[in-house]
Amino acid sequence: MRHAKTVFRRIASNEVITPENQCLFQQVIELTDGVVTNLYPLVMEIPNTEWVQGRLILRKCADGLVRAYYKG
């Protein structure tokens, strides 16, 4: 039996808009299988972190999970 591979990503951005509509600057989000699992300030360079210019918008979906959107 095969288990699905877990996909982990760490993304830093200039701005992050939270589901509560709060604007945070210089933030890092961590995603596991496309779902936001962590959010924290970018205080130092972290290995294996992608950088995106602009704004990430976090939205809580109908299933209760938080997902990140970039440029639409």
C-alpha positions as a Python dict, from the first residue, in 0.01 Angstrom:
ca = {
    (1, 'M'): (0, 0, 0),
    (2, 'R'): (135, 341, -96),
    (3, 'H'): (92, 651, 113),
    (4, 'A'): (43, 989, -52),
    (5, 'K'): (350, 1207, -38),
    (6, 'T'): (317, 1511, 188),
    (7, 'V'): (410, 1838, 16),
    (8, 'F'): (558, 2109, 241),
    (9, 'R'): (630, 2466, 129),
    (10, 'R'): (755, 2775, 311),
    (11, 'I'): (677, 3109, 147),
    (12, 'A'): (778, 3461, 254),
    (13, 'S'): (595, 3770, 134),
    (14, 'N'): (587, 4147, 175),
    (15, 'E'): (225, 4143, 293),
    (16, 'V'): (-13, 3879, 421),
    (17, 'I'): (-383, 3945, 467),
    (18, 'T'): (-525, 3710, 731),
    (19, 'P'): (-875, 3559, 723),
    (20, 'E'): (-966, 3822, 986),
    (21, 'N'): (-864, 4091, 730),
    (22, 'Q'): (-553, 4196, 924),
    (23, 'C'): (-258, 4315, 713),
    (24, 'L'): (78, 4180, 832),
    (25, 'F'): (413, 4278, 682),
    (26, 'Q'): (721, 4063, 614),
    (27, 'Q'): (561, 3729, 699),
    (28, 'V'): (630, 3361, 636),
    (29, 'I'): (357, 3107, 579),
    (30, 'E'): (404, 2733, 591),
    (31, 'L'): (183, 2506, 383),
    (32, 'T'): (131, 2133, 412),
    (33, 'D'): (-51, 1981, 116),
    (34, 'G'): (-175, 2328, 15),
    (35, 'V'): (-317, 2417, 357),
    (36, 'V'): (-171, 2697, 573),
    (37, 'T'): (-32, 2537, 889),
    (38, 'N'): (178, 2821, 1029),
    (39, 'L'): (225, 3199, 1000),
    (40, 'Y'): (504, 3400, 1159),
    (41, 'P'): (717, 3714, 1106),
    (42, 'L'): (1020, 3698, 880),
    (43, 'V'): (1305, 3795, 1112),
    (44, 'M'): (1591, 3616, 940),
    (45, 'E'): (1662, 3424, 622),
    (46, 'I'): (1532, 3068, 643),
    (47, 'P'): (1668, 2793, 414),
    (48, 'N'): (1431, 2651, 152),
    (49, 'T'): (1196, 2950, 167),
    (50, 'E'): (1036, 3081, -150),
    (51, 'W'): (997, 3459, -181),
    (52, 'V'): (700, 3618, -355),
    (53, 'Q'): (670, 3992, -416),
    (54, 'G'): (344, 4150, -316),
    (55, 'R'): (50, 4021, -118),
    (56, 'L'): (-69, 3678, -8),
    (57, 'I'): (-432, 3651, 94),
    (58, 'L'): (-531, 3383, 343),
    (59, 'R'): (-892, 3263, 329),
    (60, 'K'): (-1078, 3013, 540),
    (61, 'C'): (-1259, 2772, 308),
    (62, 'A'): (-1594, 2600, 361),
    (63, 'D'): (-1408, 2295, 495),
    (64, 'G'): (-1259, 2513, 773),
    (65, 'L'): (-904, 2495, 635),
    (66, 'V'): (-703, 2809, 556),
    (67, 'R'): (-556, 2839, 207),
    (68, 'A'): (-325, 3103, 58),
    (69, 'Y'): (-390, 3292, -265),
    (70, 'Y'): (-140, 3493, -469),
    (71, 'K'): (-241, 3713, -760),
    (72, 'G'): (-592, 3579, -769),
}
